[in-house]
């Protein structure tokens, strides 16, 4: 395919519509442009090809022999294009909206609210991909993602969803009735550490603690670490939104809050237009925060 020698698509479309509809005015109405715009495109196409495609008999337009050949070819070509694009739209509409997000955010924040979304939008099928790692959305086939961080990731669009202040929590039995601990008291108790969250050590340092001097009980992911905190195994650093219900029910107690406003949960998606289903889901998520 030598793209450099193809006439402009707009000119080809204008001529195909004129040939099909029988005139410039009718073609203009179909294309939602002006009569003059269609006429200019067709005349430009004739000039580029160096042949006449139309001839006028009074107030009627007729195709030349060359015009008839080109019109037939364009009709076939545009029909193939239309069939392919409609098939893609139909396939995309049938696919579920795929969202990747941190497992703990999915379990602790999204799942308790998700029934409300399905009641309001039963026509939208959702597929959740819980994943702690930062994944390439296109490679895993995700339409949207929810990420924790500062909102700066290459290759994606990011939109702020909600703040994610970090809090130190513990089960009441570990605290012995206390609701606040000094740095020294926190350093004396065991801590729960998540293997998939290396930034946790930096956050503990920002409190004033020395991670190298702390006793850690290690867990491979956030869900197990949160379960361990509920069982009183150690102090735990967690996103406030994910332990709000635990605090309300008295399963965990807030000990300390980190004031780092640069961190939050962000909606991300590959560059390009969002589907109507994705826009609806985003609007609903924002209404829930």
N, C-alpha and C positions, 0 to 999 in steps of 0.2 A: 504494500500500500504506500503510494507516494502522496503523503498528506499535503505537500507543498503545492501540488497541481490540482487539488480539489477546490472547486468554488466554495465560497462561504456557505455554511449550513443555513443561515437565515435567508440567503437568496434562493437556495434550492427549495426551502420550505415555502417561501412566498410563491415561487412558480408552481410547485405541486398543488398548493391550495387554489391558486388561480385556475389551473387546468381542471381541477376537480369541481370547483364551484362555478366556473364559467364566466368569471369576471373579477376585476380588481376589488370592487365594492363588496361583493359577497365573500371573497377571500379575506378582506380586511376585517369583516365582522367575525369570521371564524377564528382569526388569529388575534383578535382584540387589539388591532392597530389601525392606523389611518389608511385611507385609500391611497394617499400620496406615498406612504411608506412602502406599501406593497408594490406599487407601480415603479418606484425608484429601485427596489431590490430586483425586480424582474428585468428592467432595462439594464441594470448593472450586470446581471448574469448574461444577457445577450451580448453586451459589449465584451465581457471577459471571454466568452466562447467564440465570439466573432460570427455568430449566426443569428437569424431571426427565429424566435420560438413561437411568436404570436402574430396574427394579422387581423386587422379590423375591417369589418364589412358593415358600414353604417354604425349602429350602436352596439353591434355584436362583436365579440372576440372569438377568434378561431385559432386552433393550433396548426402550425406548419407541420410538415412531415417530420422534421427534426424535433419539433416540440412534442409531437405525439410519442416518439420514441423515448425522449427523456422523461415525459410524464409517466409513461408506463413503468420505466425503470425505477423512478422515484416512488411511485405508488407501492411497488413491491418492496423496495428498500425500507420505506417508512413503516410499512405494515410489519415487517420483521422486527424493526426497532420497537414498535409499539407492543408487539406480542412479548418480546423479551423483557421490557421494562414493567409491563403489567404482571408478568409472572414473578419478577423479583419483588414487586410490591406485595403481591399475594403471599409469597413465601415469607417475607419479612413480617407481615401482619400476623401470620400463623405462629411464628416463633415466640416463645416466652421472652419476657424482658429479663435478661440475665444480669445479676448484680453480684459483684464480689465485695466482700467486706470482712473486717476482723471477726473471728469466731465469737469472741466474748460480746462484742457489740451486737452481733446477730442474736445471740441467746438472751442477753440481759436487757437490751434496749428495744430491738426491732420486733422480735417474736411476740412479746406481750401486747404490742400495738397492731400487729399485722392483720388480725381479724377485722379490725375497723376498716382497713384499706380494702380488703376483699369484699366486705359488705357494701362499701361505697362504689367499688369498681370491679364487679365480678367478671367483667369482660377482659380484664388484663391478667394474663398468666405470668407468674413470677417464678424465676429459677434463681435460688441463692447459692453462691459459691463462697462459703466461709474459708478465708485464707489470710493468715497473719502476714505472709511475705508480700512485698510489693511486686505485683505481677503486671506483665504487659497485657492490657485489656484486649487488644486485637488477637494476640496469640491464644488466649483462653476463651475467646468468643464472648466477652462480657460487653454489655451495652453501657453499664454504669459501674462505678466503684465508690466505696466509702473508705476513706483513709484517715488515719490519725497522723497529725504532724503540723507543719507550719504552712501548708498550702503550696509549696514550691516543689513540683516534680516535672521533669522534662517529658515532653511528648503528650501531655494531656491538658485539657481544660479543667480548671478547679474552681469550685464555688463553695464558699463558706456555709457550713450547715449549723454547727453549734459549738460553743466553747467546750473545752475538755479539761477543766481544772483537775489536777492530780491531788489525791488525798491519801494520807496514811490512815489505815483502818486496822482494827483488830477485833476479835471476838471478845465479848465481855468477860468470859472466864479467864482469858489471858491477862486481862488488865486488873483483875481483883477489885472492881468497883471504881477504878480511876477513869476519868474522861479526858485527861490531858497528861502528856508525858514530856519531861524535859529531854534535851538531846542526850544527856547522860543516861537517863532511864531507857530511852529508845535504843541506845547502843548496847545496853545490857541484855535486851530481849532478842530472841531469834527472829530472823527475817525470812520471808518467802521471796524467792527469786525466780523470775521467768527466763527460761533459756533462750526464747526467741525475741527478747527485748533488751538489746545491749545498752540502749540509752537510759535504762533504769538506773545504772550506776551513776551517770552524770546527774540525774535528778536528785538522787540521794545526797550527792556532794553539794548540790545547790541548797539543801536544807541546812547543811553544816555538819553532816555526818561523814565519817571516814569509812567507805565501803570495805577497804582492806582489813579493818579491825572488826567488822560485823560477822556474826555467825549466820550463815545462810542455809536454808533448806531449799533445794533446787527442784523445780518442776518444769516440764518441757514446754508448756503453753499457758496462756492466760486463763483458760477455763479451769484447769486443774489447780492453778495457783489460787484462784478465787475460792474454789471449793475448800482448799486447805486453810485459807484464812477463816472461813466460816467454822471450821473445826477447831480453831484455836491453836493451830500449829505455829503461827508466827505473825509478826506485823507484816502488812502488805501495802504496797503503793499501787493505787488503782485510780482509774478515771471516775470522777464523781458521779457521772450519769449512770454508770454501770452498777453502782452500789447504793443508789438512792433507796431502792426498795428494801435492801438489806438493813440499812440504817433505820428506815421507817418501822420495820418489823422487830428491831432490836437485835438482829443477828450479828451486826457489826457496829462498831463505835468509831466515829471520826476522831482521830488524834491530832492530825496536823494537816494543813492545806498549803500546797505550793502555789504561789501566785505567779504563774507564767502565762501571760495572755497571748503569747505567740503560738501556743498549741491549741489545736481544736480538731474537730472532725470535718472533713471536706468531701463534697461530692465531686467526682472526677469522671470524665468521659473522653474518648478519642476526639481529636479535632474534627469538626464537621457538624452537620445539623443533627438535632435530637429528634427521635421519633415522637409522635403524640403520646404514646404510652410512657416513654421516659419522662416527658415534660409533666405528665399527670402524676407520676410517682414522685418526682422531685418536689412538685407543689405540695403534695400530701406530706412528705417528710418534713418540709419546712413548717407546715402547719402544726406538727407534733412537737416541735422544740420550743 
